[in-house]
Amino acid sequence: MAGMKETHDDGASSSQRDRSTRVDASVAFDGLTETIWRLRQPDGCPWDRAQTHASIAKNMLEEAYEAVDCIEEGDAAHLREELGDVLMQVMLHAQIAADAGEFSIADVVGDLDEKLIRRHPHVFGESSGAHDAAEVLDIWDAVKRAEREGRSAPQEGPAGNSASAEGDSEASRPERPEGLLDSVPRSLPALMQAEKVSKRAAKVGFEWETVDDVWRQVAEERSEFEAEAPGSPERAMEFGDLLFALVNVARKEGIDAESALRASTRKFRARWSAVEGLAWREGHAVEDLSTEELNRLWEEAKAAE
């Protein structure tokens, strides 16, 4: 009937269901927060109490990659579990910080909420809504640029005015603005980091015009690689330059280099597993086969795909 709220089979309105979900999430989050706190207490878990930010830093990466594996495999059941493991790392780091009097999980959540609202003016602000995902990314970049400029703005003096540039010493000059690439984490996987820094530089005009131009750069980097002595540090550096140029080919083609390499590695692993299976059925271990025999099995495995 007109004027009645939309209901579901259980008779609850959509707004009631949304509120119930929020309440359930809040209760669950509070319970998890207390559990992590309890583990870090003097009579809690010796392992948890002994941890520092540094000691468990690598765990954050490992858990995140395990979650990505589930996403790529389309494994929703295990994704639920792995997301929990990622969240546990966030909660434990926050509790370690709280124990040191640095910040709490409430600070983390509050800061994130403020950032999301600030970086979505097309949703929460007075600006017009974005029409597509590309426009959202442009808005996101503009807000982040304003944040960098705000963090590096000169401080005002006692009278409310910034210091005069005339006669200023080095010590009194405004702090150098945050660099364009400074916020790209150096701990990212190499391909992902290369793509992010090159994309940042391209946005301000440091860019090749066409993908053919990048391929010419790849050829140039290969020549420089081959000109260096085998086994030398210089040759290794040139190889890195070659990889960096190839990442830019991927970027210009709209390909995510990290995902592409992960997919290729996954394909290689599947084929190698098939090769091992074929060798086992023939009564051999792959370690005992010649290169020619391995290539034959490889082609068989490839054809079977």
N, C-alpha and C positions, 0 to 999 in steps of 0.2 A: 504494500500500500504506500501511497505517496506520503513523504514526510518521515517514514520509518527508516532507521539506520539499517545499512546492509548487515545481514547476519550470516553466519556460517551454520553448518549442520548442527553444531553444538549449541546454537542459540546465542552465542556471545557476539557482540558487535566487533567490528574490525578495530575500533579505537580501544575497546576493552582488552582485546587480544594483544594489541601493541603494548599497552600499559603493563599487562601481565608479563609479557616477554621482558620488558625493561626491568621490572621488579625482580624477576627470576635471575636475570643477569647480574643485577646489583647484589643480590644475596649471595650468589655464587662467587662473585668477585671479592666480596668482603670475607667470605670463608677462605678463599685462597690466600688472601693477604694475611689473615691470621695464621694460617698454616705455615707460610714462609717465615713469618715473624717467629713462630714457635720453634722452628728448626734452628734458628740462629740464637736462641736463648742459652744461658750457661748450662742448663740441664737438657739442651736439645741434642741435635745430631753433631758429633765431633767433626764429621767431614764438612757439613754446611758451615759450621762456625769457623772453620779454618780457611774458608775461601776468601779471595780478594778479587777485585775487578780483573787484575792481571792473570790470576791463576785460572779463571774460567773464561777468559776472552775467546779462546779458540772454540769453546763449546757453542757460543752464539753462532759462529759460522757453520759449524757442523750441523746444528739443529736446523738452521735455515735451509741448508742444502738438502737435508733429508725431506723437508717440507716441499721443496721444489721438485724433488724426485717424485713425490706422490702426485703433485700437480701434473707433471709431464706424463705420468702413467695413468692419470685419470682415476686414481685410487682414493675415493672420497673417505672411505672408512679409516684408512691409515692417515690421511691428511688431517682428519680431526685430531688424532693422537699427536701428530708431529707439530701441529699448531699449538697444542698444549705445551709441548716441550719448548717451543720458541718462547711462549709466554712465560714459562717458568724461568728462563734465562733473564727476561726483562724484570720479573718480580724479584729474583734473587739479587741482581745488580742494584735494584732500587733499595732493597733491604740493607745491603752492604753499605750503601750511601747513607741511609737513614741512621744506621748504627754509628757512622762516623760524623753525624750531624751535618751532612752535606745537603741532601734533599730526600724527599719521600716519594712513594708511588703516587700520592695525591698530586705532588708537584709535577710529576711526569705526565699524568693524565690531564691535569689542568693546562699545562703548557701546550700539549698536543691539541686539545680542544680549541684553545685560543688561536693556535697557528692555522688550524683547518678553517676556522671562521674568517681569519684575516686573509687567507689565500684563496677564499672563495667569495669575493665580493659580488660576483654575479648570482650568488645564491642568498647570502646573508646581508649584503650591502645594498646600496641604492643604485649601483650600476646595472645596466640591462643584462639580461641573461645571455649566456653563451649559446651559440647555435650548434656547435659541434665540438668534438674532442680537441681538434687542432686549435680552436679559439680558446679553449680552456687552458691549454698549455701556454699560449701566449700570455694570458692573464696571469698564470702561475709564475712565469718568468719575470713579468713586470713587477709583481709584488715582491719576489725574492730580490730583484735588483734594488727596489726601494728599501728593503730591509738591510741590504749590504751598505747602501749609502747612509742609512740612518745610524748604523753601528759605527761608521767611520766619520760621522759629522764632527766638526771641531766643537769643543766644549766652550760655553760662554764664560766670560770672566765675571767677577763680582758685580760689575755694573750691568750685567745682562748683555754685553757685547763681546763678540769674539775678538781675540787679540789682533792688533794690526799686523799686517804682513811686513811693514817697513821696520827694519832693524831687528826682526825676530831672529833669535838664535836657533840652532838645530833643535835644541831641547824644547823650545816653545812652539815649534811648528805643529800643526794638526797631525794626528796619527795617520799614517798611510792607510788609504782605503783598503778594505779586504779585496784580495785578488779575485779575478774571475774564476780561477780554478781552485781556490783555497778550500771551498766547501766540498770538493769531490774527494771522498775518502781514499787514502792511499792504500788501505787494506783491501780494496775491492779486487776481485780477480783481474788479471792483467788485461784481458780483452775488453772486459766491461769498463774498466777504468780508461783505457785508450779511447773507447767510443765516446764516453762521457766528456772527456777533456777536449776531444776534437770537435764534438758537437757544440760545446760551449764557445770554443774559438770561432767556429763557423757562424754562430749567431751574431757575432760582432763584425763579420766581414772577412775573417781570415779563412778563406775557402777557395777550393778549386771551382772553376766554372762548370766543368762537365766531368762525368765519370771517366771519359777517355783521358782527361788530364791526370787523373789519379793513377790510371794504369801506366801512363808514362812515368809517373813518379815511382811506381813499383819497379819498372824496368831500370830506372836510374839507381834505386836502392839495391837491386840485385847486382848490378855492375859494381857498385861500391863494396858489396859483400864479397864478391868473388875476387876483388882486387887485394883483399887483406889476407894475411898468412893464415893457413888452416891452424886451428887451435889457439889463435891469439885472442886477447880480450877485445881488440879492435874488430875482429871478424864477428865475435859474439854481439857487439854493440850494433854493427851493421845489420845483423840478422834481426835484432829488435826493431831497427828502423824499417826493415822490410815488412815485418809483421804489422807495425803501426800503419804503414801505407795500405796494406791489405784491409785493415779494419776500416779505413776511410773509403775503400771501394765498397765494402759492405754497407757503410752508412749512406753513401750516395745512392745505393741500390735499394735502400729501405730494408736491409737485412740486419737483424741483430746478430752480431758476430759471435757473442758468447753462446747464444741459443743454437746458432748454426753449428758451432764446433761441438757443443754437447750432443746435438742430434747425430752428427757424423761419428762421434766417439761411441754413442749408443749403438749405432748401426754396425760399427766395427766389432764391438763386443758381442753382438748377436751373431754375426757371421763367424767370429772366431769360436764361439760356443758350438756352432753348427759343424765347423771343421773338426773340433775335438770329438763331437758325436760320430761323425763319419769315420774318423780314424779309429775310434773305439770299436765301431761295428766291424772294421776290417782287422781288428786284433792288434792295433798299434797304439803307441803313445806318441803324441805330436813331437816330443823331444827326440824321438828316434827316426823321424822322417827327414828326407832331404828337402831342399828348397823346392825342387821340381815337384815332389810329391805333395808338399804343402800347397803349392800354387794350384795343382790339379784339384785338391779338395776345396780350396778357396773358390774356384770357379764353379764347382758343383754346388757349394753352399749358396753362392750368388745366384746361380740359375734357379735354385729351388725357391728363391724369394718371389 
